[in-house]
């Protein structure tokens, strides 16, 4: 299993999928406990949800599970949300705060997984951002995520359906943030927030370099918006997904249409 899959497109948009992968090497799987082997914190079917919404979009997909190493965390292990519960570069618990390991990773494990999984994903993502910018004079990373809507360990209450993150406007041009926010807010069946609990992960913050022509925005979707249930077997709901896909397509095409006006 290769750690990352890339589909090269000709659009100015790059779609990142850091958490849709479910591959866990046998030696790592043997160290997970029964809870960890459930892989419950996967961004279930998020690649399917976005599939075909934007012609010629580039996609960069991590095939490994976040329990191997989290591709959306700082490789040096710095917290994205200091003072708040969150998971680490190699998570020690699931999103509910429960242990996932019989044999937790040590520093040597972290170094190995950073080299074999985290680094190849980001090398591929950086290469595609550079290639797309060469084509268009600008590159827009739209980082695709989903999560259960009710996780008391991570946040209070019920998460809105569409959670847009730009690290408080730092990772993209204001027009990019406004485009996505306007279309999300205009979707009557969905609740939306901007830079609330999820402000954008390490990927968004690392690749969001507007002055250099690299823009990044994260969309965290509540899984209740497109799954039959936020529990195993995590079944994709075609009707719910079809309704949501209409709005996501508008966002991606809106960004693609905006891109020529943002060339550096």
PAFI-229189 format. One line per field, with one value per residue (C-alpha): x negated, y, z; residue number from 1; residue in one letter. Coordinates in nm, 3 decimals. Layout:
residues N
x <- X ...
y <- Y ...
z <- Z ...
seq <- NUM ...
type <- A ...
END
This chain:
residues 264
x <- 0.000 -0.146 -0.105 0.047 0.250 0.246 0.478 0.342 0.599 0.581 0.805 0.662 0.816 0.636 0.853 0.675 0.799 0.578 0.822 1.018 0.760 0.811 0.482 0.297 -0.018 0.005 -0.269 -0.090 0.255 0.121 0.042 0.388 0.644 0.994 1.122 0.842 0.904 1.253 1.091 1.396 1.234 1.211 1.352 1.592 1.672 1.554 1.375 1.698 1.891 1.663 1.609 1.679 1.794 1.529 1.399 1.023 0.962 0.634 0.672 0.412 0.528 0.359 0.424 0.309 0.532 0.483 0.401 0.084 -0.003 0.217 0.136 0.316 0.096 -0.225 -0.508 -0.686 -0.384 -0.272 0.094 0.330 0.565 0.368 0.578 0.845 0.885 0.753 0.563 0.189 -0.044 0.000 0.324 0.313 0.691 0.996 1.218 1.403 1.084 1.060 0.729 0.665 0.332 0.219 -0.138 -0.158 -0.410 -0.748 -0.975 -1.132 -0.785 -0.698 -1.015 -0.957 -0.594 -0.671 -0.928 -0.722 -0.374 -0.347 -0.638 -0.535 -0.182 -0.304 -0.572 -0.298 -0.069 -0.342 -0.438 -0.079 -0.035 -0.351 -0.242 0.103 -0.043 -0.271 0.039 0.259 0.044 0.235 0.326 0.619 0.610 0.955 0.896 1.177 1.280 1.573 1.645 1.928 2.158 2.164 1.831 1.832 1.459 1.382 1.665 1.989 2.330 2.394 2.151 2.290 2.314 2.053 1.747 1.519 1.165 0.909 0.721 0.919 0.857 0.480 0.465 0.637 0.744 1.058 1.251 1.192 1.323 1.618 1.706 1.728 1.898 2.164 2.254 2.259 2.473 2.715 2.776 3.108 3.098 2.759 2.607 2.270 1.992 1.666 1.350 1.528 1.420 1.235 1.024 0.820 0.569 0.194 0.239 0.449 0.217 -0.099 0.007 0.204 -0.047 0.164 -0.127 -0.294 0.018 0.100 0.441 0.593 0.934 1.070 1.422 1.518 1.857 2.075 2.121 2.491 2.525 2.443 2.434 2.730 2.590 2.278 2.198 2.077 2.119 2.098 2.332 2.333 2.680 2.729 3.020 2.857 2.529 2.693 2.849 2.519 2.319 2.517 2.386 2.032 2.019 2.119 1.837 1.570 1.681 1.707 1.346 1.232 1.403 1.248 0.894 0.795 0.863 0.614 0.305 -0.014
y <- 0.000 0.334 0.601 0.860 0.863 1.161 1.243 1.533 1.768 2.096 2.300 2.565 2.367 2.097 1.877 1.732 1.414 1.352 1.137 0.918 0.636 0.315 0.134 0.024 -0.190 -0.527 -0.451 -0.133 -0.293 -0.561 -0.288 -0.131 -0.244 -0.358 -0.001 0.126 -0.142 0.000 0.300 0.500 0.840 0.802 1.077 0.817 0.841 1.200 1.123 0.977 1.284 1.513 1.277 1.435 1.771 1.973 1.884 1.835 1.888 1.757 1.523 1.420 1.135 0.980 0.607 0.541 0.584 0.875 0.625 0.537 0.907 1.211 1.387 1.699 1.755 1.949 1.699 1.842 1.766 2.120 2.146 2.313 2.417 2.487 2.443 2.236 1.862 1.734 1.437 1.430 1.359 0.989 0.978 0.804 0.816 0.828 1.134 1.025 1.023 0.642 0.460 0.302 0.123 -0.193 -0.085 0.292 0.435 0.548 0.816 0.574 0.481 0.847 0.913 0.612 0.693 1.058 0.952 0.676 0.830 1.193 1.321 1.150 1.287 1.641 1.606 1.508 1.788 2.051 1.925 1.951 2.300 2.407 2.239 2.396 2.738 2.698 2.633 2.910 3.159 3.061 2.742 2.693 2.404 2.297 2.055 1.801 1.670 1.524 1.434 1.317 1.599 1.512 1.452 1.592 1.525 1.770 2.024 2.114 2.056 1.965 2.070 2.280 2.102 2.310 2.433 2.658 2.724 2.977 3.033 3.354 3.471 3.414 3.124 3.268 3.583 3.738 3.672 3.296 3.289 3.507 3.291 2.972 3.138 3.308 2.982 2.787 3.046 3.050 2.674 2.671 2.313 2.345 2.531 2.693 2.861 3.032 2.989 2.846 2.516 2.411 2.697 2.485 2.215 2.209 2.148 2.460 2.669 2.535 2.573 2.892 3.147 3.409 3.643 3.363 3.267 2.961 2.979 2.720 2.667 2.377 2.240 2.018 1.857 1.699 1.337 1.356 1.565 1.275 0.944 0.732 0.722 0.847 0.494 0.169 0.063 0.432 0.390 0.655 0.805 0.871 1.114 1.319 1.322 1.429 1.733 1.833 1.772 2.043 2.303 2.166 2.175 2.541 2.615 2.435 2.584 2.926 2.899 2.776 3.072 3.313 3.182 3.379 3.703 3.607 3.546 3.683
z <- 0.000 -0.103 0.167 -0.067 -0.388 -0.625 -0.910 -1.112 -1.258 -1.445 -1.212 -0.978 -0.687 -0.490 -0.269 0.035 0.203 0.508 0.706 0.467 0.463 0.660 0.593 0.907 0.861 1.032 1.285 1.394 1.395 1.631 1.885 1.882 2.138 2.046 2.059 1.837 1.577 1.518 1.342 1.448 1.391 1.015 0.790 0.653 0.279 0.253 -0.074 -0.211 -0.099 -0.300 -0.592 -0.931 -0.794 -0.973 -1.317 -1.331 -0.960 -0.824 -0.527 -0.271 -0.047 0.256 0.235 0.591 0.894 1.131 1.409 1.216 1.218 1.170 0.844 0.967 1.273 1.315 1.254 1.557 1.775 1.864 1.959 1.713 1.992 2.311 2.623 2.446 2.421 2.090 1.952 1.893 1.601 1.674 1.872 2.209 2.247 2.025 1.997 2.311 2.517 2.534 2.495 2.154 2.216 2.393 2.315 2.266 2.019 2.146 2.004 1.757 1.629 1.585 1.388 1.163 1.090 1.033 0.770 0.607 0.609 0.716 0.507 0.180 0.209 0.253 -0.012 -0.257 -0.143 -0.168 -0.514 -0.637 -0.495 -0.679 -1.002 -0.991 -0.920 -1.220 -1.432 -1.296 -1.106 -0.794 -0.606 -0.369 -0.123 -0.007 0.280 0.315 0.658 0.847 1.208 1.428 1.530 1.900 2.077 2.434 2.477 2.195 2.201 2.376 2.222 1.861 1.591 1.303 0.969 0.786 0.975 0.772 0.891 0.770 1.097 1.145 0.790 0.784 0.536 0.228 0.053 0.207 -0.115 -0.083 0.271 0.172 -0.129 0.075 0.370 0.155 -0.018 0.308 0.484 0.190 0.215 0.403 0.526 0.697 0.990 0.927 1.124 1.036 1.244 1.546 1.706 1.389 1.257 1.016 1.096 1.043 0.671 0.623 0.838 0.676 0.312 0.355 0.223 0.045 -0.023 -0.219 -0.413 -0.203 -0.039 0.196 0.352 0.557 0.551 0.846 0.784 1.050 0.944 1.026 0.710 0.478 0.670 0.775 1.127 1.303 1.417 1.267 0.991 0.891 0.596 0.325 0.278 -0.092 -0.048 0.226 0.040 -0.288 -0.120 0.037 -0.280 -0.461 -0.218 -0.207 -0.587 -0.579 -0.337 -0.537 -0.868 -0.707 -0.594 -0.935 -1.102 -0.852 -0.888 -1.202 -1.017 -0.743 -0.955 -0.806
seq <- 1 2 3 4 5 6 7 8 9 10 11 12 13 14 15 16 17 18 19 20 21 22 23 24 25 26 27 28 29 30 31 32 33 34 35 36 37 38 39 40 41 42 43 44 45 46 47 48 49 50 51 52 53 54 55 56 57 58 59 60 61 62 63 64 65 66 67 68 69 70 71 72 73 74 75 76 77 78 79 80 81 82 83 84 85 86 87 88 89 90 91 92 93 94 95 96 97 98 99 100 101 102 103 104 105 106 107 108 109 110 111 112 113 114 115 116 117 118 119 120 121 122 123 124 125 126 127 128 129 130 131 132 133 134 135 136 137 138 139 140 141 142 143 144 145 146 147 148 149 150 151 152 153 154 155 156 157 158 159 160 161 162 163 164 165 166 167 168 169 170 171 172 173 174 175 176 177 178 179 180 181 182 183 184 185 186 187 188 189 190 191 192 193 194 195 196 197 198 199 200 201 202 203 204 205 206 207 208 209 210 211 212 213 214 215 216 217 218 219 220 221 222 223 224 225 226 227 228 229 230 231 232 233 234 235 236 237 238 239 240 241 242 243 244 245 246 247 248 249 250 251 252 253 254 255 256 257 258 259 260 261 262 263 264
type <- X X X X X X X X X X X X X X X X X X X X X X X X X X X X X X X X X X X X X X X X X X X X X X X X X X X X X X X X X X X X X X X X X X X X X X X X X X X X X X X X X X X X X X X X X X X X X X X X X X X X X X X X X X X X X X X X X X X X X X X X X X X X X X X X X X X X X X X X X X X X X X X X X X X X X X X X X X X X X X X X X X X X X X X X X X X X X X X X X X X X X X X X X X X X X X X X X X X X X X X X X X X X X X X X X X X X X X X X X X X X X X X X X X X X X X X X X X X X X X X X X X X X X X X X X X X X X X X X X X X X X X X X
END
